[in-house]
Amino acid sequence: MNELSNIKETLMGRRILIVEDNDSLAQRVRKEFGRYGSEVSIKHTIESGLAELKENGSTYDLIIVDVRLPAKEKDYDTIKEIIKKLDECYEILLQESEATPCSEVSEKEEKAQESRSSLLELLSPLIRETGGIEMVKKWLCNSDKAKHPPILYFSAVADNDIKQNGIKAAGGKNVEWLVKPVSGENLMKIAVDLILEMPIAD
């Protein structure tokens, strides 16, 4: 059996939960798993992710968790608004760069850059640096850590201390770590390995 057939056979009909505040990335992951017949649910915050895990966590075959997450839905909505403003600033910068000689920087462009920097600073307080790990820990504190579905963390940094905390929160078993940017090929290989290594339920 070739690798592609193995991936499709393993992922067909699987239920995947992804808790990720970057909706563009979450949708790409959904599309990638969908190619192999998996069903993907998406949540964006600690609040919504934890509620889904408490209610349906044991029904998933794989849980993908971003390490950095906003706590509540209202925080996620605020982040989306800020990103929308950032996109508007970026469009202004693009227009200015096309219309202005390289040796000149317009007042409008400077204001756009200042606005963009200010908006970026607003994002940090809305996102918990280890929110995904905290969510997993809360979910599993009253569950059987030995029998939880496999957990795959997404992280923007390769911090070993944070990684070890994440692994410990998942009970040290059925857990893997993937540093962004995420390639579809690597993601599928890790997902298949995690699912195949999952102990068969009694």
Backbone bond lengths (Angstrom), bond angles and torsions (degrees), N, CA, C in turn:
res aa  C-N    CA-C-N  psi(-1)  N-CA   C-N-CA  omega(-1)  CA-C   N-CA-C  phi
1 M - - - 1.461 - - 1.532 109.33 -
2 N 1.361 118.48 129.24 1.460 119.49 -179.68 1.524 110.63 -79.09
3 E 1.354 114.66 170.39 1.462 119.75 -173.48 1.525 112.18 -62.69
4 L 1.335 117.56 -41.03 1.458 121.08 -179.94 1.524 111.46 -62.02
5 S 1.326 116.86 -41.93 1.466 121.12 178.32 1.523 110.71 -64.94
6 N 1.330 116.09 -39.05 1.460 120.97 179.05 1.524 111.23 -63.64
7 I 1.354 116.01 -42.39 1.463 120.53 178.63 1.520 110.05 -62.37
8 K 1.333 116.35 -48.28 1.462 120.50 -177.88 1.522 111.04 -63.60
9 E 1.320 117.45 -42.20 1.461 120.92 -179.51 1.527 110.97 -64.09
10 T 1.330 116.06 -39.08 1.464 120.30 -178.36 1.519 112.18 -73.08
11 L 1.344 117.86 -38.93 1.458 121.29 -172.82 1.526 114.45 -91.28
12 M 1.307 117.88 -15.31 1.468 120.88 -178.88 1.527 111.02 -57.50
13 G 1.338 116.16 122.85 1.459 121.10 177.14 1.521 114.92 78.69
14 R 1.312 117.84 1.59 1.474 120.20 -179.87 1.519 110.91 -74.50
15 R 1.334 115.33 149.22 1.465 121.17 176.27 1.519 108.89 -103.99
16 I 1.333 115.24 124.02 1.460 121.74 -177.13 1.519 108.91 -119.35
17 L 1.328 116.54 134.20 1.464 121.52 172.37 1.517 107.91 -111.65
18 I 1.331 116.34 129.15 1.460 119.95 173.03 1.527 109.00 -119.85
19 V 1.335 115.70 127.67 1.462 121.64 176.11 1.527 105.69 -111.54
20 E 1.318 115.92 102.98 1.470 122.83 -170.51 1.526 108.96 -150.51
21 D 1.338 117.66 126.81 1.465 119.62 -177.57 1.524 113.01 -83.98
22 N 1.316 117.90 -11.84 1.462 121.05 173.80 1.525 107.52 -86.27
23 D 1.339 115.86 98.15 1.464 118.82 -173.11 1.519 112.23 -65.06
24 S 1.322 116.87 -31.71 1.467 119.89 178.26 1.528 110.45 -61.70
25 L 1.339 116.58 -45.06 1.465 120.83 177.83 1.523 110.39 -65.84
26 A 1.333 116.92 -43.54 1.468 120.69 -179.49 1.524 110.91 -59.49
27 Q 1.317 116.88 -41.46 1.461 120.33 179.63 1.524 111.75 -68.36
28 R 1.339 117.26 -35.21 1.470 120.32 176.46 1.523 110.65 -65.52
29 V 1.332 115.93 -39.58 1.467 120.50 177.95 1.527 110.04 -65.40
30 R 1.332 116.26 -43.33 1.469 119.94 177.59 1.524 110.72 -58.49
31 K 1.310 116.87 -44.88 1.462 121.23 -179.19 1.522 110.98 -63.57
32 E 1.334 116.02 -41.35 1.466 120.92 -178.57 1.529 111.00 -63.58
33 F 1.319 116.95 -47.28 1.465 120.17 178.53 1.530 111.13 -68.53
34 G 1.333 115.45 -34.63 1.458 119.68 179.23 1.520 112.69 -61.15
35 R 1.311 117.01 -30.00 1.473 121.56 177.59 1.524 111.66 -60.34
36 Y 1.342 115.97 -25.54 1.466 120.33 -177.59 1.526 112.19 -107.55
37 G 1.337 116.25 13.85 1.457 119.68 173.98 1.516 115.50 86.09
38 S 1.349 117.38 15.41 1.467 119.81 177.26 1.522 110.60 -87.84
39 E 1.331 114.96 156.05 1.467 122.07 176.15 1.523 107.94 -107.17
40 V 1.327 116.77 121.34 1.464 121.12 -174.74 1.526 111.12 -113.77
41 S 1.328 116.22 127.90 1.464 122.54 172.17 1.519 108.32 -104.38
42 I 1.330 117.06 144.05 1.464 121.27 -177.03 1.525 110.15 -122.59
43 K 1.320 115.51 132.94 1.459 122.98 169.69 1.528 106.54 -128.05
44 H 1.354 115.67 156.65 1.466 118.63 -171.89 1.528 114.98 -117.40
45 T 1.332 118.58 -8.09 1.466 120.18 -173.40 1.528 111.20 -138.80
46 I 1.328 115.44 167.49 1.461 121.01 174.36 1.522 109.25 -60.22
47 E 1.320 116.40 -44.22 1.469 122.70 -178.07 1.532 111.54 -57.76
48 S 1.322 117.27 -54.51 1.466 120.16 -176.56 1.525 111.80 -74.03
49 G 1.331 116.60 -34.21 1.459 120.32 178.37 1.514 111.90 -65.74
50 L 1.332 116.32 -43.72 1.462 120.80 -178.98 1.528 110.78 -66.70
51 A 1.324 116.64 -39.71 1.464 120.02 178.21 1.527 110.62 -61.95
52 E 1.331 116.97 -42.05 1.464 120.64 179.30 1.525 111.25 -67.67
53 L 1.324 116.90 -40.51 1.465 120.46 179.66 1.526 111.32 -64.66
54 K 1.323 116.66 -42.64 1.464 119.83 -179.41 1.525 111.54 -63.93
55 E 1.325 115.95 -35.77 1.452 119.85 -177.28 1.529 112.97 -84.74
56 N 1.347 116.49 -41.14 1.468 119.82 -171.20 1.524 114.99 -131.70
57 G 1.333 117.41 9.51 1.464 120.52 -173.48 1.515 114.66 -52.50
58 S 1.302 117.32 -41.68 1.464 120.89 -175.94 1.523 112.70 -71.76
59 T 1.336 117.41 -12.24 1.467 119.84 -179.07 1.522 113.03 -87.77
60 Y 1.332 116.62 -7.45 1.464 120.15 -178.98 1.531 110.39 -88.86
61 D 1.325 115.09 151.31 1.459 121.48 176.86 1.523 112.14 -93.68
62 L 1.327 116.53 -18.80 1.465 121.97 178.73 1.519 108.23 -157.71
63 I 1.336 115.51 138.14 1.460 121.13 177.79 1.521 108.10 -121.67
64 I 1.327 116.11 121.06 1.467 122.30 179.77 1.523 107.63 -106.25
65 V 1.339 116.78 126.42 1.460 121.30 -173.26 1.527 110.54 -129.76
66 D 1.315 116.60 124.28 1.459 120.72 171.35 1.526 107.92 -73.31
67 V 1.311 117.07 136.77 1.467 120.39 -178.74 1.531 110.88 -67.12
68 R 1.331 116.84 -42.59 1.472 121.39 -179.44 1.530 108.81 -94.59
69 L 1.326 115.93 118.74 1.465 120.07 -178.30 1.531 111.23 -140.08
70 P 1.331 117.08 146.68 1.462 118.95 169.49 1.521 109.60 -71.21
71 A 1.335 116.04 152.08 1.462 119.66 -176.02 1.522 112.13 -73.88
72 K 1.328 117.13 -47.52 1.459 120.66 -171.22 1.526 112.29 -125.02
73 E 1.329 114.76 164.48 1.465 120.66 -179.47 1.534 111.30 -61.37
74 K 1.333 117.23 -36.26 1.464 119.71 -179.30 1.539 110.24 -65.30
75 D 1.337 116.83 -32.98 1.462 120.10 176.82 1.526 110.67 -67.67
76 Y 1.325 115.53 -41.20 1.466 120.26 178.25 1.525 110.80 -62.79
77 D 1.338 116.86 -41.58 1.463 120.55 178.71 1.528 111.07 -63.03
78 T 1.336 115.92 -39.02 1.471 120.01 177.45 1.519 110.86 -64.66
79 I 1.326 116.44 -42.25 1.466 120.93 178.36 1.521 110.57 -60.24
80 K 1.324 116.86 -42.51 1.467 120.51 179.03 1.525 111.04 -61.00
81 E 1.325 117.14 -39.93 1.457 120.77 178.70 1.525 111.18 -65.92
82 I 1.337 115.86 -40.84 1.464 119.79 178.89 1.523 110.55 -64.19
83 I 1.321 116.16 -43.48 1.465 120.10 179.51 1.529 110.51 -63.18
84 K 1.331 116.67 -37.11 1.463 120.45 176.41 1.529 110.54 -60.45
85 K 1.333 116.14 -42.91 1.466 120.58 178.00 1.522 110.53 -65.54
86 L 1.327 116.44 -39.09 1.465 120.22 178.07 1.525 110.80 -61.59
87 D 1.322 115.50 -40.96 1.466 120.10 178.23 1.526 110.93 -62.35
88 E 1.338 116.03 -38.87 1.464 120.04 177.78 1.522 110.70 -64.32
89 C 1.341 116.12 -41.27 1.464 120.37 177.15 1.525 110.68 -62.10
90 Y 1.320 115.33 -42.00 1.459 120.38 -179.28 1.527 110.89 -62.19
91 E 1.332 116.41 -39.88 1.464 120.28 177.90 1.519 111.11 -62.86
92 I 1.322 116.68 -39.27 1.463 120.78 177.17 1.519 109.98 -62.36
93 L 1.339 115.81 -44.02 1.469 120.08 179.37 1.523 111.39 -61.32
94 L 1.316 116.15 -41.04 1.457 120.12 179.16 1.531 111.17 -63.55
95 Q 1.320 115.64 -44.96 1.462 120.08 179.88 1.522 111.23 -62.91
96 E 1.320 115.38 -41.81 1.457 119.60 -179.72 1.526 112.22 -66.89
97 S 1.331 115.74 -39.34 1.463 118.84 -178.27 1.528 111.15 -67.02
98 E 1.337 116.33 -28.97 1.465 119.94 178.36 1.523 111.74 -77.32
99 A 1.343 115.62 -31.15 1.459 119.62 -174.27 1.528 114.03 -96.26
100 T 1.339 116.51 -13.57 1.463 120.17 -173.77 1.524 111.06 -114.22
101 P 1.343 118.21 135.14 1.464 120.32 175.52 1.520 111.26 -58.59
102 C 1.332 116.65 149.78 1.472 121.42 -176.35 1.525 112.01 -57.63
103 S 1.317 117.47 -29.55 1.471 120.79 -175.92 1.520 112.40 -77.93
104 E 1.356 117.34 -8.88 1.463 120.91 -177.89 1.525 110.54 -117.03
105 V 1.315 114.45 143.00 1.467 119.96 173.65 1.517 107.22 -123.30
106 S 1.294 117.02 116.37 1.472 120.48 -174.72 1.521 110.98 -73.70
107 E 1.299 114.61 158.62 1.462 121.00 177.10 1.533 110.13 -62.90
108 K 1.329 116.01 -36.11 1.457 121.15 179.55 1.527 110.73 -63.73
109 E 1.323 116.67 -41.03 1.455 121.22 179.89 1.526 110.93 -66.94
110 E 1.322 116.53 -40.96 1.461 120.26 178.41 1.525 111.18 -61.42
111 K 1.328 115.28 -41.41 1.466 119.32 178.94 1.529 110.98 -65.69
112 A 1.327 116.19 -37.98 1.465 120.22 178.31 1.521 110.58 -64.14
113 Q 1.332 116.31 -41.17 1.468 120.33 179.25 1.524 111.08 -65.94
114 E 1.323 117.11 -41.45 1.465 121.19 178.25 1.531 110.82 -63.81
115 S 1.322 115.06 -41.88 1.469 119.96 179.04 1.516 110.80 -64.08
116 R 1.317 116.60 -41.41 1.462 121.52 -179.81 1.525 110.93 -62.76
117 S 1.339 116.73 -43.77 1.464 121.42 179.76 1.523 111.28 -63.34
118 S 1.328 116.38 -41.00 1.463 120.72 179.84 1.525 111.11 -64.62
119 L 1.332 115.74 -41.45 1.462 119.83 -179.85 1.524 111.40 -67.52
120 L 1.318 117.50 -37.84 1.464 120.82 178.37 1.523 111.11 -60.71
121 E 1.337 116.26 -38.32 1.458 120.59 -179.41 1.527 111.64 -65.31
122 L 1.330 116.95 -25.09 1.457 120.46 -179.59 1.516 113.22 -74.64
123 L 1.327 116.77 -18.47 1.466 119.98 -176.11 1.525 113.16 -72.04
124 S 1.315 117.27 -39.98 1.473 121.64 -172.13 1.527 114.38 -53.84
125 P 1.342 119.03 -48.09 1.476 117.91 -178.98 1.530 114.01 -65.44
126 L 1.333 117.08 -16.65 1.464 120.32 -177.16 1.527 112.61 -87.93
127 I 1.328 116.64 -8.60 1.467 120.48 -176.10 1.524 109.97 -120.96
128 R 1.322 116.76 129.08 1.465 121.21 178.45 1.521 108.73 -86.86
129 E 1.307 115.86 128.33 1.470 121.84 -173.15 1.523 113.19 -60.08
130 T 1.310 117.02 -33.13 1.472 120.67 178.04 1.533 110.40 -126.36
131 G 1.332 115.35 35.07 1.461 120.60 -176.52 1.516 113.91 -59.72
132 G 1.341 116.83 -38.58 1.454 120.25 179.68 1.516 112.29 -65.02
133 I 1.324 115.92 -38.91 1.467 121.00 178.03 1.526 110.34 -66.70
134 E 1.332 116.25 -42.77 1.471 120.69 177.66 1.533 110.20 -59.61
135 M 1.336 115.70 -40.82 1.459 120.25 -179.77 1.525 111.51 -62.92
136 V 1.334 116.61 -46.25 1.465 121.23 178.98 1.532 110.23 -61.37
137 K 1.315 116.17 -42.79 1.471 120.72 -179.27 1.524 111.11 -62.58
138 K 1.336 117.01 -44.19 1.469 120.54 178.93 1.522 111.20 -63.24
139 W 1.317 115.59 -41.66 1.462 119.84 -179.28 1.521 111.82 -63.45
140 L 1.326 116.44 -44.04 1.461 120.47 -173.30 1.521 114.35 -86.57
141 C 1.338 117.45 -8.06 1.468 118.50 -177.32 1.524 111.38 -63.56
142 N 1.332 117.11 -27.26 1.463 120.82 178.37 1.520 112.17 -113.10
143 S 1.345 115.94 18.34 1.463 120.58 -179.47 1.527 109.91 -122.14
144 D 1.323 115.50 171.76 1.463 121.30 177.26 1.520 108.57 -82.83
145 K 1.335 116.21 102.87 1.468 120.29 -176.45 1.522 112.45 -61.52
146 A 1.298 116.86 -27.30 1.463 120.06 -177.10 1.525 111.92 -73.17
147 K 1.332 117.20 -18.29 1.468 119.51 -173.94 1.527 113.73 -118.28
148 H 1.328 116.91 11.96 1.460 118.26 179.90 1.533 110.51 -70.29
149 P 1.344 116.72 154.56 1.467 118.90 175.72 1.527 110.07 -61.67
150 P 1.323 117.68 157.60 1.467 119.98 178.28 1.524 111.36 -57.23
151 I 1.323 115.54 144.17 1.467 121.57 179.50 1.523 109.00 -120.63
152 L 1.327 115.37 129.80 1.462 121.95 176.45 1.522 108.05 -119.40
153 Y 1.341 116.04 115.50 1.456 120.44 178.06 1.526 110.38 -86.85
154 F 1.337 115.36 138.76 1.463 122.13 167.25 1.521 107.20 -100.88
155 S 1.331 116.66 133.72 1.459 119.08 177.89 1.527 110.34 -139.91
156 A 1.332 115.41 144.12 1.463 120.36 177.34 1.524 111.20 -82.24
157 V 1.333 117.47 -13.32 1.462 121.27 -178.40 1.528 110.71 -131.28
158 A 1.316 115.29 154.50 1.470 120.72 179.51 1.528 109.88 -101.62
159 D 1.318 116.87 52.69 1.463 122.47 -179.35 1.522 109.37 -79.72
160 N 1.326 118.03 117.25 1.460 121.38 -174.07 1.525 112.79 -66.84
161 D 1.345 117.71 -36.63 1.469 120.44 179.27 1.523 110.90 -64.21
162 I 1.347 115.94 -44.92 1.462 120.01 178.51 1.523 109.93 -64.38
163 K 1.334 115.84 -40.81 1.468 120.22 178.93 1.520 110.88 -59.54
164 Q 1.319 116.87 -46.61 1.462 120.20 -179.41 1.526 111.68 -64.59
165 N 1.338 116.53 -36.17 1.468 119.94 176.45 1.529 111.03 -64.07
166 G 1.341 115.38 -39.14 1.452 119.99 178.54 1.517 112.22 -65.29
167 I 1.309 115.81 -43.06 1.467 121.20 178.78 1.530 110.19 -64.55
168 K 1.331 115.76 -41.99 1.471 120.49 179.60 1.529 110.48 -64.55
169 A 1.340 117.22 -39.77 1.463 121.02 179.77 1.519 111.40 -61.29
170 A 1.341 116.28 -29.86 1.469 121.37 179.47 1.519 112.18 -90.66
171 G 1.314 117.23 10.87 1.455 121.06 177.82 1.514 113.78 80.67
172 G 1.336 117.21 7.24 1.463 121.00 176.92 1.509 114.97 77.65
173 K 1.331 117.06 4.11 1.470 120.36 -178.07 1.524 110.60 -129.29
174 N 1.334 115.57 153.91 1.462 121.64 175.58 1.531 111.90 53.53
175 V 1.326 115.80 44.24 1.463 119.96 -175.52 1.530 109.88 -140.49
176 E 1.345 114.85 144.06 1.466 120.69 178.56 1.522 108.52 -143.57
177 W 1.330 115.60 164.88 1.465 123.07 -173.92 1.517 108.39 -130.41
178 L 1.331 117.17 130.35 1.458 121.37 -179.79 1.526 109.01 -130.70
179 V 1.340 115.92 121.66 1.465 121.15 -179.40 1.529 109.66 -85.24
180 K 1.318 116.72 131.92 1.460 122.12 176.70 1.538 109.58 -69.48
181 P 1.304 119.12 153.58 1.459 128.60 2.13 1.530 111.73 -72.08
182 V 1.328 115.33 147.85 1.452 122.02 -174.32 1.527 110.06 -97.52
183 S 1.325 116.35 124.17 1.464 119.60 174.88 1.527 108.74 -93.47
184 G 1.331 115.98 141.66 1.456 120.51 -178.15 1.513 112.63 -58.98
185 E 1.328 116.95 -41.28 1.460 121.16 -177.63 1.522 111.57 -63.76
186 N 1.336 116.34 -46.46 1.458 120.80 -179.89 1.530 110.87 -65.85
187 L 1.326 115.77 -40.37 1.464 120.55 179.15 1.520 111.22 -60.04
188 M 1.323 117.00 -44.71 1.463 120.41 -178.57 1.532 111.40 -64.58
189 K 1.324 116.99 -40.63 1.469 120.78 179.70 1.526 111.15 -62.97
190 I 1.341 116.00 -45.43 1.463 120.30 -179.65 1.530 110.36 -66.14
191 A 1.340 116.65 -41.93 1.469 120.79 179.70 1.521 110.98 -60.54
192 V 1.320 116.75 -45.14 1.466 121.14 179.71 1.524 110.35 -62.53
193 D 1.336 116.86 -45.61 1.471 120.47 -179.84 1.526 110.94 -59.92
194 L 1.333 116.52 -44.57 1.466 120.06 -179.35 1.521 111.66 -63.56
195 I 1.315 116.77 -44.29 1.462 120.61 -178.32 1.527 111.01 -66.17
196 L 1.326 116.37 -41.52 1.471 119.60 -178.86 1.524 112.11 -70.11
197 E 1.333 116.67 -25.99 1.472 119.95 179.66 1.528 112.72 -84.30
198 M 1.336 116.18 -9.51 1.468 119.88 -178.31 1.523 110.06 -65.01
199 P 1.339 117.93 125.68 1.463 119.81 178.20 1.522 112.38 -58.69
200 I 1.318 117.13 143.52 1.459 122.05 176.47 1.522 109.74 -70.41
201 A 1.341 115.92 132.51 1.469 120.21 -178.24 1.515 110.58 -65.43
202 D 1.345 115.58 147.10 1.467 121.18 178.28 1.523 110.90 -68.61
